Amino acid sequence: MLTLIANANVFAPEPMGLCHLLIAGEKIIYIGAEEPSVDAKLNCQIVDLNGALLVPGFIDGHAHITGGGGETGPASRVPPVFLSQFTQSGVTSVVGVLGTDDLTRNTQTLVTQAYGLRAEGMSAWCHTGGYHLPLTTLTGSARGDITFIDPVIGVGELAISDHRSSQPNLDEFLRVASEAHVAGLMTGKAGILHIHMGDGKRGLQLVREALDQSEIPARVFNPTHINRNKSLFEEALPLANLGVRLDVTAFPAGHSEPGYSAAEAFLRYREAGYPAGRLTISSDGGGCLPHFNDEGEPVRMGVGCASTLPETLQDILQAGVPMNEALAPLTANVADLLKFSHKGRLQEGKDADMVVLDKQHQVTDVMALGRWHKRHGTTQIYGTYEQP
């Protein structure tokens, strides 16, 4: 299948101006100011965007694709996330994680769900393990899972500074980070330790000790939810100067207190002058968002959703941030962290994952791997058990 996308105002995420793109199968084979000539016999689909914004597909680096939850019993388990819940929000690539419940849900189900999303038309990977040690794995070790199982790219989300964690000590923490790092070296995968940060008073102490007392590169340590409270966010910022990649969560409305929204966190990070390439934004889609009292009892619940990513982009742009800078934490920065060399940018030879935005920066069209999943605001491709 050939598709010619004409007259697109391209941010790749760098601004490229008015361009034409030729898509063959799953790849971008041409992008440039001159419209390519395509033989009529090839039956090429032509889509004229008339100057609309075209940006890379969003990469959601933290989502509970099998569903999260379980903190208040079996009925509180969130169902698995359907395909269009990602794609209708512009997410064309996703990384699945396990959280509190890494017992009734495990690496086997996570890998299977990733393969299912792939079969339905988007790109999907996952981490091995979950909140707790010993890790839930498929081969018996994190290193084995990353090395031998294609979708598995790292370890996570391992919980620290949280009453739901297994309270790992430094030696245990370093051992898991080492497993991830060495497997990454062996395979060319990300090999990161994706770290769930809780509200505990120890904060990022384990990460700082790991950086001070080991030879493991700073890029291996990837704390997430750092914007869940203001003191944790401020504590995390200096780690970016040491090479740590930080991830903020795009919480739904009403769930960012007592911390910062993802947009607020991005703006504070940017204004403070920290390295632009070391901040990413993820949705926690499908994850349960419980709020606990001082006794560790849940007092209210919520569910993460991929739609918070385009909403966060709109909020950042409304603050006057240039489009290329606003896009990077959702696209290129995530691709660089996860070593997805074929993702995150609109370039020749990369995957044809892209999003069309209207003048209000809302998602109108989504292409994943060369196929339209959303056109003119209407979902075109649904998951196997979705009801269109």
N, C-alpha and C positions, 0 to 999 in steps of 0.2 A: 504494500500500500504506500502510495506517495501522497503527501499533503504539502501544498504550498501555502504558507501563511504570509500574506502580503501586507505591507504598510503597517507594520507594528512599531510602536514606540518602545524600543527594547531597553530594559535595564537588566544586565546580565550577571550579577547585579550592577556592574559598572554601566553608566549611561552610554548607549551606542547610537542613539538617535533613531531615525526612521529606517527600518531594515525589513528585509524579506528573508524568510527561513524555509528551507526545503527539508522535509522529514521523509526518511525512507525507513519503513519498518519501525523500529524502536529508537532510531538515532537521528540526530541533527546532522545532515550531510553538507549543508550550506547555510551560511548566515552572512548577509552583506547588504550594502546600499543598492546594488544593482539587481534588479529582478531577474532570476535565472529563466532561461528558456527551457521548457519541458515539452517533449514530443507528445502530441495529442493522443498517440496510440497507447501511452502509458496510463491513461485514465487517472490523471492526477486530480485530487480534490483541491480546490482553490478556496481559501478563506481570507477575505479581505477585512482586516481589522480597522481600517480607516483611521489610523493613528491612535488606537487604544493602547493602553499600557500592557506590555508583555513582560513577565518576570519569571524567574525559575520556580519550579514547584517547591513547596515548603517541605522541609525534612523535619519530622517530629521525632526527636531523639529520645523521648521518654513517654511511652504510652502503655497502658495495661490492656493489651490487645485481647487477652483471655478474660478480662474483667478483673477488677480489684475488690477491695472490701473484705468483709468477714469479721470486722471488729465487734459486731454485736450479734454474732451467730450466723448460721447458714443462710437465713433469709436476707442478710445484708450483703451477700455476695453480688457484685455487679455483673451483669451478663457480658459475654464477649462483645467486642465492638464490631459492628458491621462495616463493610467496605465503604459505602457511601458516606458514613459518618466522618470518615477521613477525607475522601476525595471532594465532597461538596464544599469543604472548607479550604481547598487548595493544597492539602497534604497528599503528596505523591509518593513519599517514602516514609517509613515508620520503623522505629526500633522498640520492640516489646520488652517489658520488664515484669518481674514478680515482686510483690510487696509483702505486706503482713502475712498473707496466706500463701506460703510457699510449700504447703503440705498437701492440701486438696487440689491445688494447682501447682504444677511442677514444670521442669524444663521440657519434659516430653510434650506436654500440652502446649507450651509456649512455642516450641519449634513447629509443631503441627499447625498451629494457628498462623504462624508466619508463612509456612508453605501454602496454606489456604488462601491468604491474602494475595500471595504471588500468583496463584492460579486464577484469581479473579481479576488481576490486571494491574496491581500496584506493586511497588518494591517494598519488601519487608525483611527485617532481621530481628535479632533478639540478643539479650544477654543471658548468661547462665547464672543460677543462684537466685537469691532473693534477699530478704531482710536479714536472714539468720545464718549462723555458723553452727554445725557444718553445712556447707552449701548443698542445696539440692542440685544434682547434676545428672546427666544421662550416661556418661561413660565412667563415672566414678571420680572424676577430677575436673576442675575448671580448665586446666591446660588441655586435657583430652577433648572436652567439649568444643573449645575454640579451634583446636587443631583439626578435628575430624568431622565436625558438623557444620555444614556450609553457612546456615543463617546465624550461627552464634559468633559474635564479634568481641565480646568482653564479659565482664562479671558485673552483676548488679541487679537491683539496687540494694547494696549492702547497707544496713541501717546502723548509724552511730548517733550518739547523743539523743537517744529516743527510748522511752520506756518500753517500746515494743521490740527493741533490738535484742540481740543475744549478748550484748555488752562485751564486745571483743576487746582484748588487750592489744598492746602494740605489736607483739610478736605474731599474734593471729592475723592482725590487720596487714602486716607486712608480707606474711606468707601468701595471703590471697592476692595482694597487689603483684607480688612476684610471679604467681601463676599466670595472671592476666598478661603481664609484661612479656614474659618469655614466650607464651603462646602467640602473642602478637608479632614478636620477632620471627618466629618460625613460619608464620602464615602470611604476613603482610596485612593482617587485619588490624583493627584499632587497638586491641589489647589493653583496654582501659578498665579501671575500677570505678564504676558509676556508683556514687555514694549518696544514699538518702540521708539528708540532714534533718534531725529532729530539733525540738525546742530546748533540749537539755542544756544545763549550765556549762557542760564541758565544751560545747560548741565544736570548733574545728581543731581542738587540741591534738587529736590523733593524727590528723593530716600534717600539722606542723611538726610533730615529733617524727613522723615518717620521713618528711623532707630533711630534717636535721640529722637523722640517725641512720639513713640508708642510702644506697646508691641508685635506687629506683628513680627514673626520670620524673620530674614534676608533671609532665603531660599525662602520665598514667592515672593520676588522681583527678577525679571529675565529680566534685560535689554538686548536688542538685537541691532544689528548693531553698536556695540560700536567701531568697527574699521573703521567707515565711515569717521572719521577725526582723526588726530593724537592727538590733545588736548583732545578730548573725550575719546580716548583709555587710555591715561595716567591718566585721571581723574577717569576712571572706575576701574583701577587695584587695588587700595587699598581696594575697596569694597569686593574683594574676601577674604581678610583676616578677614572680618567681617561676612562672611558666605553667601554672595550674590553669586549666580551662574550667570556667565557672558556668553553671546552668541555672537560669531563673525559670520559675514556673508561671505560666499564664493562667493564674487562678480565675475561675468565673467570678462575676460580679458578686460582691458580698462575702468573698472568701479570702481576700488579701490581707485583712486586718488580723493580727497587729503588725503586719509587715508592709511591704510595698507591692503594688501591682507590677506586672512584668514591664509595662511601659515606664513606670516611675523608676524601677530599678535600672532599666537601660539608660534612662536620661541621667540618673545620678552617676552611674558608671562612666558614661561618656563625658559628662561635665568635669569629672575628677581626673580625666586624662589617662585612664588605664588602657592597656593595649586593646585595640578595637577587635582584633581577631580572636580574643580569648573569652568572649561571652556568647553564649547560645541561649535560645529561648525554646522551651518545650511545653506541651499542653497538659501532661499527666492524664491524657484522655482515657476514659474508662476506669480511672482510678477513683477510689473512695476518698472523700475529703472530710474526715471526721475532725471535730473540735473537742478537745478533752478538758475536763476540769483538773484541779490540783491533785485529785485522787486517781487520775488516769482513766476516768470514766467518760465515755463519749456523751456530749450534750447536744450536738447536732451534726448532721451529715450533709454531704454534697457529693457530686460526681464531676470529674474533670471531663472536658469536651474539647475536641480539636478546633471548634469554632472560635475559641479564644485566641488562636494564633492570628488569623486575619484581623480580629478585633484589636489585638495588640499592635499590629502593624498600622492600623488606622490611627490609633491613639498617638503613636510615635510620630507619624507624619503630621498630625495636627499640631504637634509641638514644634514644627518647623524643621525637623531633621530631614536632610536630603534623602531621596528614595534609596540610593545605593547603600547608604549607611544603615537605614532602617531595615533593609532586606537582609543584610549580611548575617545577623544572628539566627535567621530562619532558614538560610540557604547555604551560602559559601562557608561560613564559620562551622556549621554542623558537618558539612561534607569534609572539611579539613580535619576536624576532630576525629571523625569516624573512619577516615581514610577511604571515603567514597569518591574515588578519582573521577568517576563517570557521572557524578551528581553535583547539584548545588550551583551550577553555572550554565548559561546558555552559550555554548561553544560548539563548533564543529567536532563531531566524534563523540560527544557526550549524549546521554540519554535524553530523549524528547519528553521531558517533564516540564510543563510550563503552565502558567496561570495568567488569565486575562483579567485586568482590573478596570472598573469603570471610573468615571470622574470623581466619585466619592470613595474610591479605592476599595470597593466591594468586589468580591470574587464573582465573576459572571461565567467564565469558561475555564475548564481544567482539562489538560492533556497529560496522561500518564503513559509513558512508554509508547508514544505515538498514537494513542487512542483517546478520543474525546470521552471523558467521563461526565462532563458537564458542558452544556451549550446554552447560551442565552439564558442562564440562570436555572436551567432545568437539568436534573440528573439524567444521564443517558445510560449508565451502567450501574446495576445494583449487584449486591452480593447474592449468593445462592439462595439464602433463606430470607431475603428482604422482601417486603411487600411494596411494590411501586404504586 
